[in-house]
Amino acid sequence: MAKLKLKIGFIGVGNMGEAIVGAIIKAGIFDSSMICVSDISDARLHVLGKKYGVKTMKDNFMLFSQSDIVLLAVKPQQIDQMLSQIAAQKNFKVPNRKLVISIAAGIPISKIENLLYAPLDKISAEKLPIIRVMPNTPALVLAGISGMSSNKFAGAEDIKTARKILEAMGKVIEFNEEDLDGVTALSGSGPAYVFYLVEAMVEGGIAVGLNREDAATLTLSTLSGSIKLMTEQNESPERLRKKVTSPGGTTEAAFMVMTSHRVKESIIKAIAAAARRSKELSS
């Protein structure tokens, strides 16, 4: 994949920020010399600089000013203060086009616009397109999926650039912004649901007498094989589940327990709760 000859700056390099840094370097989208990161933690900056060879700094405004692409990867609760401090600088201006990509869960584009566009005239604001993204942590192994939505100033080239960054980490789907809360709940938080299932299956294996190593191997192989089967045979999960569930058999015995405890309904409610929380974060 061809490298982007642009400077990209990350404000915030927690787990997701680092996942993206690692993915775009691994995929060859950016040279490490073209990546700069800032974070409130000196320890994080030291780790990222040593691990990936990227530039580090503590000054968010300087990073913002020097970057062609700015990726906002701070916690949602920190967005207001961080962007307000950048926009409040006396020499805050946008002489050249600069793409802002936000992965802050639940933070709408309108809030970022209100904070960054307030001191700018219309011509300058048009040079500062904003794209909101909901990625997930499998991006670290280039197996992620991201939902993306752009504002009115984002042109075809901006969207192409954002897609190239995100596709380095996996798949990308464009959405209307109102759908991103659902994307956050399903795929953004989704890896944690899968890890939770793995935890439960491994503990279940141990409970019936298997050692932890064998239980983990059986669980992971079963999950990866099941996904491959569903993908390659192009059948619905419901149909494949019914093929495995013989009347009076072991699988049916397991599903009798799951059904009695309303496991499916609980998962659906959990995803709805995550979507509601995403909306709450935007208020």
N, C-alpha and C positions, 0 to 999 in steps of 0.2 A: 504494500500500500504506500502510495507516494506521501512524502512528508509535507506537512503544512509549514511554510516558511513564515510563520507568525509567532509573536511572543504571547504566551499564555500564562496568566497569573491566577493562582488559587488563593482565595482568602478563606482560610480555615482548612486544615488538613487532618480531620479526624478519620475515622474508619472509612467513610465513603469517599472523602477527598483523596485519601491515600490510594483507595481502590482505583480511582480514575487516573491518578498520576501513574500508578504502576501499569495500568492497562494501555494507556496511550504510548508509553515508552516501549512496552513489550510489543505492541502492534506496529511500532515504527512510525507513528503519526507525527511525533515531535522528537527532536533531539533534546536530551536533558538540559542542554545549555540554553534552550529556548523556553524553559519552564522555570517559573519563580513561585515560591510559596511563602505565605505569611500565616502566622498563628500566634495566639496569646501565650502558648507554651514554648519556652526556649528548648525544652527537652524534645518536643515533637519536631521542631525545626532541625535540631542536631541529627535526630534519627533519619528524617527524610533527606537531608542533605547528604548524609553519609551513604544511605541505602540506594538512592536513585541518582545522585550526582546533580541534583537541581540546585538552583540559586535559592537562598533564603533571605528574608528580611522581616522586620517587625512593623514597618510603616505601611499600613494599608493604602494610604493615599498615594504614596510613591509607586507601589505595585500597580495600583489602578491606572495611574498616569502613564506608566511605562509599558503597559500590556496592550496588545491588539485584541485579545480575548480575555475577559475576566470571568472566572468561574467562582460563584458565591457558594461556599460549602460550609458556612458557619451554621450553628444551631438556629432554628427559626426564631427563638426568643432573642437572638443577638442581632438580627437583621436591621431593626430600626436604628439602634445606636450606631452600628458599624457604618451603614450607608449615610446616616445623618452627618456623622463626623467627616466622611469623605466629601459630601456635597457642600459642607459648611466652609471648606477651605477657600481662601480668597482667590487662589489661582486655579480653582476647579473649572475646567473647560474641556471641550471635546473638539479639538482642531481637526482630528482625523477620525474616520469611522472606527468604532470600537464595539465589539459584540459582548453583551453581558448574558451569561448563562447562569441561572439559579437552580440549585438542587435543594433549596430549603423547603422542607415538607410543609404544605399548607399555606405557604406565603404566595398570595396572588400577584400576578403581574402588575395590577393596578397599584398595589402598595409600593412595589419597587419603583414604578414610574413616578409616583407622588414624591418619593424621597430623592430620586436622582434628577428628575426633570424640573423640580421647583426653581432652582437658580439658573436654569438654561433657557435660552430663547428657542423658538420653534426649529430653526435651522440646526442648532446644536443638538436638540433632542432627537431629531430625525437621524443624526449620525450615531445614536446610541440605542440600537435595537436591543430588545430584551427577549430572551427565550427561557421559558420555565421548563424544567426537566424533572422527571421522577425516575431515577435509575434504581438498580438494586445491587447488592453486594457481590453476586456472582460475576460482576464486571471485573473483579480482581483476577479471575481466571478466563477472561474473555468469553464468558458465557452468560452475560447479563441481558436484561431487556429494559428498555427505557421508554417512557411515555413523554412526549414533547409537545409544547404549545408555544406559539410565538405571538408577539404583539404586532401592531399595525405598521411599525417601522422596520420590521424584519423582512428583508427582501429575499429573493431566491438564493442569492449567493450566501447570505447569512445562514439560511436554513440548511443549505448544502454543507457549509462549514460545520455547523452543529451536528448534522447527521453523520458527517465523516468522523467526528470525535466520538460520538456515541456508538456508531457501528464498529469502531475499533474494539468496543467492549461487548458487542453482541448485537441483538436485534433492536430495532427502533420502530415505534408506532406513533404517528402524529394524531393528536386528539384536540377537540375543542377544550378550552381551559376548564370548563365546568365539569369535565369528566376526569380531571386529574386527581380528585379526591378518591375516586374509585380505583384509579390506577395505583395510587399510594397504598390503599388498603389491600389490594390484591397482590401486585407484584413487588411493590416497595417493601412491604412488611412480610410478603410471602415466604422468603427464605427462612425466616424465623419459624413459620408454621411447619415447614418441612423438617427443620432441625428438631423441632418439638416432637414430631411424629417419629423421627429416628430415635430420639431419646426414649420414647415410650416403647418402641419395638425392641430396642436393645434390652431395656429393663425387663420387658416381657419374656425375652429369650432367657435371660438370667434366672427369672422367676421359675422357669420350667426346667432348669438344670444345666443350661449351656454356660460355658465360660464367656467372659466379656468379649474377648477377641473374636471368638467364633460367632457370637451373637451380632457383633458389629459388622463382620464380613458378610454374613447372611443378609443382614438388613440392607446394607448399601448395595450389594449386588442385586437384591430383589427390587429395590427402588429403581436403579438405573436400567435393569432389564425390563421392568414393567413399562417404563417410559419409552424405551426403544420399541417394545412390542406395540404399544398404542400408536406410536408415530408411524412405524413402518407398515402396520396393517390398516392404518387409517380407519379405525373403528372407535366408536364412542366409549368412554370409560364405563358407562352403565352396561353396555353389551359385554364388554370384556369381563367386568365384574361378575355378571351372571353366568358366564362360561366357566368361571372358577368355582362358583358356589353351587355345588351339587346338593340336591335335597337330602337332608339327614346327615350331611357330611361335616367335616371339621370346620370348613369356612363358614357354613351356615351357623354353626354353633357360636363362632366368633361374632358374626353379624347380629345374632339374637341379643348378645350383650351390648353391642354398639347401638343397636336400635333402641333398646330399652333405656339407654342412657342418653338418647337423642344426640349422638355425636355429630351427625350431619347438620342438624339444626343449630347446634352450638358453634360449628365452624362458620356457618352462614351468618349467625349473629355476631361472631367475633370480627368478621370482615366488615360488617355494617358498623360496628363500634369503632373500628380503625378509620373508616371513612368519615364518621362523625367527628372524631378527634382531629382529623386533617382539616375539616371545615372550621372547627373551633380555633385552631391555630391561626387561621386567616383572619379572624375577627379582632 
